[in-house]
Amino acid sequence: MATDIADKELQTLRKNRWDTAFSETFASMTESETTREDRKATIVIEHLIQASDVSHTMQHWHVFKKWNERFFMECYGAYKEGRVDTDPSVNWYKGEIGFFDYYVIPLATKLQSCGVFGVSSDEYFNYASQNRDEWCREGEALVEEYVSKFNEKANRRMTKINEVV
């Protein structure tokens, strides 16, 4: 899948293809200009698909927060229902920082460096960086808030069920 973030082998392959497509030394080899441009277009489209998968991280803080909470609730719900073994609340805060540092910001940097999106690329990069900084300041409290919200909803559901029974 084009957006498979967890596949390290695929990530290495993508990095190598990017480096090949945008390398000045490789550009001087004997292939045609059309072939080089096609390679660049293909790799940019692949990175666009990746960016669309995590676009909330490259938008305004309130957009990031909204989708981060929804994804957390989905993961935490799966944990509470026994569908996954690991409690996501334990590592969510640090995991998001790593996600920004090792995936989102490098992706935004690549989109910026290819020049296809003009000043919009600067926005993606700036929002990603600002969201990372804001997450560092507020993330721990937000994770606690997410857990509280989840538990409050679960308690309300149980109360309603008990009232019916």
N, C-alpha and C positions, 0 to 999 in steps of 0.2 A: 504494500500500500504506500502511496506517495507521501502520506503523512505519518508513517510509522516512526515515531520519535524514539522509541526504546531500542530499536535495532541498531546496535553499535557498528556492525559490519556495513549496513546500509548507509549510516552516517559517514563512515570513512570513504565509501564509494562516492557519495555525493560531494564530499570535500575534495576528493581527487579530481572529479569531473569539473567542479568549479575552478579549481586551480589550473587545470588544463585549458579550459575555455577562456579564462581571463589572464593567462600567463603571456607576458610579452615575448619571452624566449620561445615558447611553443608556437606563437603566431608567425615566427619567422621560418618555420619549417615549410615543407614543400606542398602542403595542401592548398586548395583553392580558397579564395576569400569567401565564396558562397558556403563552403563546408564549414569554415570557422564561424561565420555568422549564424549558420543553422545550429551549430553546437551551442553557441551562446544563447540563442533564443530558446532552445530546448531546456538548458539548465536554468535559465531565468524563470521559465514557466514552472519547472519543477519546484523552484524555491517559492514562487508565488503560491503554489498549492500548499506548501508547508506553512507559509505565512497566513493563509486564510484559515488554517486549522487553529492557529493561536492568535488570531487577529485581535482578540480582546486585550492581549498583553501590550499591544501597540496603539491603543486608543486611550481616551481620557480615563483618569483614575476611577470615576464612578462606573464606567463601562467595565473596566477590568474587575472591580470589586463585585459587581453584579454577577458576572460569569464565573469568577473564582468561587464565589459562595455557592452558586448552583452546582458546579462541578464537585466541590467539597461535599455538599449535601448528598449528591448521588453516590460518591465513594463511601461516605460515612454511613449512609443508609445500607449499602451493600455489606459493610462490616457489621452493623448492628443486627442485620438479618442473617448473618452467618454465611454469606456468600463469598466473603474474603476473610483471610485470617489476620491481616494486619490493620490495626487502628490507624487510619490516615491522620488523625489529629496529632499523633505523636511527632510526626516528621513534616507536617504540612508547611509550617513556617520556613524551616530551613530548606525544604525541598523546592519551594517557590523561588528562593534566592538562587539556588543552584540552577533552576530552570531558566531564570533570567540570565545568569552569568554564562552558562554553557550552551544554551540553545537560542533563546529569544534575541538577546543583544547581538550575538554573532550573526544570526539570520538578518536582523535589521541592518547590521553593518554591511553585509553582502548586498542587500537590496539597495543600500545607499551607494555602494561603490560601483555597481554596474551602471548607474546613471539613467536607467530606463524610466524612473518615476519622477525625475526632477526634484522639486522642493518637497514633494510628498514623502520622499524617502527620509528627508531630515525629520519630518513630523513623526514617522514611524519610530525612528531611532530615538528621538527626544522623548516621546511618550513611553517607550520601553524603559529607558533610563530613569525617567521620573517615577514610573510605576515601581520599579525596583527599589528606588530610594524610599518611596512612600511605604512600600511593603516592609522594608527594614524598620521603619518607624512604627508602623501600626499593625503589622501582620500578626504578631503574637496575640494582641488583644482581639483582633478580628477572628482568629481561630477559636479563641475562647467563646466569642459571641456566636460563631457558627454552631459550636457544640451546644450552647445554651438554647439557641433557637430550635435546633433539631430536637432536643430533649423536651422542650416546651410543647412542640407540635405533637410529639409522640405521647406525652402525658394527656394532652387534650383529646387525642384519638382514643386513648384507653378510657378516659372519663366518659366519652360518648358511648363507647361500646358497653361499659358497665351500666350506664343509664338505661340502655336498651334491654339488657339482660335482666 
